[in-house]
């Protein structure tokens, strides 16, 4: 009864706010990784339908979900993109602010790459080596945890170059950062007995806390800026989604991770170890209030967009299988509520 009352109240707010200041354009926020895919769909949608092209902001996955969950009404976003799945704490935050009917749509897959300029030799790294290079605390030769003493890649492993460790990567609000920490740092630190011996909370802290002494540099949510900085500094590495590597393949090269090249085929078949699903979330209370949301969902989930030969694959997104696409298309069409 309480949940129903809150939902009805939220809908009333939408209607009242809409009457006061009608919005005839979809507003989307969220992941910088999903941004180019959502932009491609939005531009096609604006050109081929009677609706205006949606306005899209690249705020990062965490930032987008915070904005999305802040409330119901035309003053809040209709859709948020995410390069990771929504967290239970974020769902709770949504509920506390009257955002109860959330539609989850998985759109495809992406790989997280560690790349550098083609002006320099390519890297081949393991997740263990990435942990030793980027963690704030690492095991020393005696197996004790110490502040990271590794200043060059050769300090990490003798086969690596003597270049200074300088990795440009996303901030904590980024879904790419979350996925990198989970898929690389968590896995890499498990190779060390000193970490395995820690309790769960301490292990999480050691595995997921990145160094702050210049070895890892937060470069913001603008992946294009990271690309420019890598060109200017051939000794540096950058962390971002595969699509940005794909779009800049004339200038950048991806590092092998655990012996696997970050390419379309190896991400698609699961061989590449640092890959993750991509999503967007829709505020069901805005459907029918802000025009075009249903039609935007139909465009995004059409085979011409997210199919194996679709225009999103041309931009570097890894399509789901036929079965997955059909399942998620059905969820989007029916506006099925999120189930954690």
C-alpha positions in Angstrom: 0.0 0.0 0.0 2.8 2.4 0.9 4.7 1.7 -2.3 1.5 2.2 -4.4 0.8 5.5 -2.6 4.4 6.7 -3.3 4.1 5.7 -7.0 0.8 7.5 -7.4 2.2 10.6 -5.7 5.2 10.5 -8.0 3.0 10.3 -11.1 1.0 13.2 -9.8 4.2 15.2 -9.5 5.1 14.3 -13.1 1.8 15.5 -14.3 1.8 18.7 -12.3 5.3 19.6 -13.2 4.7 18.7 -16.8 1.7 21.0 -16.9 3.9 23.8 -15.5 6.9 23.4 -17.8 6.3 20.8 -20.5 9.4 19.1 -21.8 9.1 17.7 -25.4 12.7 16.3 -25.6 14.1 13.1 -23.9 16.9 13.8 -21.4 19.5 11.1 -21.0 22.6 11.1 -18.6 25.2 8.6 -17.6 28.1 6.5 -18.8 30.8 7.9 -21.0 31.2 4.4 -22.5 27.6 4.1 -23.5 27.5 7.8 -24.6 28.6 7.3 -28.2 26.1 4.4 -28.7 23.3 6.4 -27.2 24.3 9.4 -29.3 24.2 7.3 -32.5 20.7 6.1 -31.6 19.5 9.6 -30.6 20.7 11.1 -33.9 19.1 8.4 -36.0 15.9 8.7 -33.9 15.8 12.5 -34.4 16.2 12.2 -38.1 13.7 9.4 -38.8 10.9 10.2 -36.4 8.7 13.2 -35.6 10.4 13.6 -32.2 13.2 15.8 -31.3 16.7 14.4 -30.9 17.3 13.5 -27.2 19.7 15.5 -25.1 22.5 13.3 -23.8 25.0 14.2 -21.1 28.1 12.2 -20.3 28.2 12.2 -16.4 29.6 8.8 -15.7 27.6 5.8 -14.6 27.5 6.7 -10.9 26.8 10.3 -11.5 24.0 9.4 -14.0 22.3 7.1 -11.6 22.5 9.7 -8.8 20.8 12.2 -11.1 18.3 9.6 -12.3 17.3 8.6 -8.8 17.0 12.1 -7.5 13.3 12.3 -8.3 10.3 12.1 -10.7 9.2 14.9 -12.9 10.5 16.8 -16.0 13.3 18.3 -13.9 14.9 14.9 -13.7 16.4 12.6 -16.4 14.2 10.1 -18.2 17.0 7.6 -18.9 20.5 6.9 -17.6 23.2 5.0 -19.3 25.5 2.6 -17.3 28.6 0.6 -18.0 27.8 -1.6 -15.1 24.6 -2.9 -13.5 22.7 -0.6 -11.0 23.6 -1.3 -7.4 21.1 -2.3 -4.7 22.0 0.9 -2.8 21.2 2.9 -5.9 17.8 1.2 -6.3 17.1 2.0 -2.6 18.1 5.7 -3.2 15.7 5.7 -6.2 12.9 4.3 -4.0 13.5 6.9 -1.3 13.0 9.6 -3.8 9.8 8.1 -5.3 11.5 6.5 -8.4 9.9 3.1 -8.0 9.2 1.8 -11.5 12.6 1.3 -13.2 13.0 -0.5 -16.5 16.4 -2.2 -17.0 17.7 -2.7 -20.6 20.9 -4.5 -21.3 22.2 -3.4 -24.7 25.4 -5.4 -25.4 29.0 -5.8 -24.2 32.2 -3.9 -24.1 35.8 -4.6 -23.3 37.9 -2.4 -21.0 41.3 -1.9 -22.6 44.7 -0.7 -21.4 46.1 1.1 -24.4 49.0 3.3 -25.5 50.1 5.3 -28.4 51.3 3.6 -31.6 54.4 5.7 -31.3 55.6 3.3 -28.5 55.9 -0.5 -28.4 52.8 -2.4 -27.4 52.4 -3.8 -23.9 51.6 -7.3 -22.8 50.3 -7.4 -19.2 48.8 -9.8 -16.7 46.1 -8.8 -14.2 48.7 -9.6 -11.5 51.1 -7.1 -13.0 48.4 -4.4 -13.4 47.6 -4.8 -9.7 51.3 -4.4 -8.8 51.5 -1.3 -10.9 48.3 0.4 -9.8 47.4 -0.6 -6.3 48.2 1.7 -3.4 49.4 -1.2 -1.2 51.2 -4.3 -2.6 53.2 -7.2 -1.2 57.0 -6.8 -1.1 59.6 -9.5 -1.6 59.1 -10.8 2.0 55.3 -11.0 1.4 54.5 -8.0 3.6 52.0 -5.4 2.4 53.7 -2.0 1.9 53.0 1.3 0.1 53.6 0.6 -3.6 57.3 1.1 -4.3 57.1 0.4 -8.1 58.0 3.4 -10.0 58.7 1.9 -13.5 57.1 -1.0 -15.3 60.4 -2.9 -15.0 60.0 -2.7 -11.3 56.8 -4.7 -11.7 58.3 -7.3 -14.1 61.7 -7.6 -15.7 60.2 -8.1 -19.2 58.5 -4.8 -19.1 60.1 -1.5 -20.2 61.9 0.9 -17.8 59.3 3.6 -18.5 57.7 5.4 -15.6 54.3 4.0 -14.5 51.7 6.6 -15.6 48.2 5.3 -16.3 45.3 7.7 -17.1 42.0 6.3 -16.0 38.4 7.0 -15.0 37.3 8.5 -11.7 35.3 6.7 -8.9 32.0 7.8 -10.4 32.7 5.8 -13.6 31.3 2.4 -14.4 34.5 1.7 -16.3 36.4 2.3 -13.0 34.1 -0.1 -11.1 34.4 -2.8 -13.8 38.2 -2.4 -14.0 38.6 -2.7 -10.3 36.4 -5.8 -10.2 37.8 -7.5 -13.3 41.4 -6.6 -13.0 42.4 -5.4 -9.5 40.3 -8.0 -7.6 41.5 -10.8 -9.8 45.2 -9.7 -9.8 45.5 -9.3 -6.1 44.2 -12.9 -5.5 47.6 -14.2 -6.7 49.3 -13.1 -3.5 49.2 -15.1 -0.3 49.6 -11.9 1.8 46.3 -10.6 0.4 44.5 -14.0 0.6 45.2 -14.1 4.3 43.2 -10.8 4.9 39.7 -10.7 6.1 37.0 -9.8 3.5 36.8 -6.1 4.4 40.6 -5.5 4.5 41.1 -7.6 1.3 38.6 -5.4 -0.5 40.4 -2.3 0.6 43.8 -3.5 -0.5 42.6 -4.9 -3.9 40.5 -1.9 -4.8 42.4 1.2 -3.6 44.4 2.7 -6.4 47.6 4.6 -5.8 47.6 8.4 -5.5 51.2 9.2 -6.0 51.0 9.8 -9.8 51.1 6.3 -11.0 47.4 6.3 -11.6 45.9 9.6 -12.8 42.2 10.3 -12.7 41.5 11.8 -16.1 37.8 12.5 -15.8 34.8 11.1 -17.8 36.0 12.4 -21.2 37.6 9.4 -22.9 38.5 11.5 -25.9 40.7 13.6 -23.7 42.6 10.5 -22.5 43.2 9.6 -26.2 44.7 13.1 -26.8 46.9 12.8 -23.7 48.2 9.3 -24.8 49.2 10.8 -28.2 51.1 13.6 -26.4 52.8 11.2 -24.0 53.8 7.9 -25.7 55.1 6.5 -22.4 51.6 6.7 -20.7 48.8 4.1 -20.8 45.1 4.7 -20.7 42.1 2.8 -19.5 38.8 3.1 -21.4 36.1 1.2 -23.3 37.0 -0.9 -26.4 34.8 1.4 -28.6 37.3 4.3 -28.1 40.2 2.1 -29.1 38.2 0.9 -32.1 37.5 4.5 -33.2 41.1 5.5 -32.7 42.8 2.4 -34.1 45.0 4.6 -36.3 46.6 6.2 -33.3 46.3 3.8 -30.4 47.0 0.1 -29.7 45.5 -2.2 -27.0 47.6 -4.2 -24.6 47.3 -7.9 -24.4 45.9 -8.9 -21.0 46.6 -12.4 -19.8 47.8 -13.1 -23.4 44.6 -12.1 -25.1 44.2 -9.3 -27.6 41.4 -6.8 -27.0 39.5 -7.2 -30.3 35.9 -7.5 -31.3 35.9 -11.3 -31.7 37.7 -12.1 -28.4 35.4 -9.8 -26.4 32.3 -11.3 -28.1 33.3 -14.9 -27.4 34.4 -14.2 -23.8 38.1 -14.9 -24.4 39.2 -11.4 -23.4 39.2 -11.4 -19.6 38.2 -7.7 -19.1 34.8 -7.4 -20.6 31.4 -6.3 -19.1 27.8 -5.8 -20.1 26.3 -2.3 -20.8 22.9 -1.1 -19.7 20.5 1.8 -19.7 17.6 2.5 -17.2 14.3 4.1 -18.0 12.0 5.9 -15.6 8.6 4.3 -16.3 6.7 7.2 -14.7 8.0 9.5 -17.5 6.7 7.2 -20.3 3.7 8.9 -21.9 4.6 12.2 -20.2 7.8 13.1 -22.0 7.1 12.3 -25.7 9.1 9.7 -27.6 10.5 7.5 -24.9 8.7 4.3 -26.2 9.8 5.1 -29.7 13.4 5.7 -28.6 13.4 2.3 -26.9 12.1 0.7 -30.1 14.9 2.3 -32.1 17.6 1.2 -29.7 16.4 -2.4 -29.5 15.9 -2.7 -33.3 18.2 -5.1 -35.2 19.3 -2.3 -37.4 20.7 -0.7 -34.2 21.9 -3.3 -31.8 22.0 -6.4 -34.1 25.1 -8.2 -35.3 25.2 -6.1 -38.4 23.7 -3.0 -36.8 25.1 0.5 -36.7 26.1 0.2 -33.0 28.4 -2.8 -33.9 30.1 -0.5 -36.4 30.8 1.9 -33.5 32.5 -0.9 -31.4 29.6 -2.2 -29.3 29.7 -6.0 -29.0 26.2 -7.4 -29.8 24.4 -9.9 -27.6 23.3 -13.2 -29.0 19.9 -13.5 -30.8 18.3 -15.0 -27.7 19.6 -12.3 -25.4 18.5 -9.5 -27.7 15.0 -11.0 -28.0 14.7 -11.3 -24.2 15.9 -7.7 -23.5 13.8 -6.3 -26.4 10.7 -7.9 -24.8 11.6 -6.3 -21.4 12.0 -2.9 -23.0 8.8 -3.2 -25.0 6.7 -4.3 -22.1 8.4 -1.9 -19.7 9.1 -4.8 -17.4 10.1 -3.6 -13.9 13.7 -4.1 -12.7 14.3 -7.3 -10.8 17.6 -7.5 -8.8 
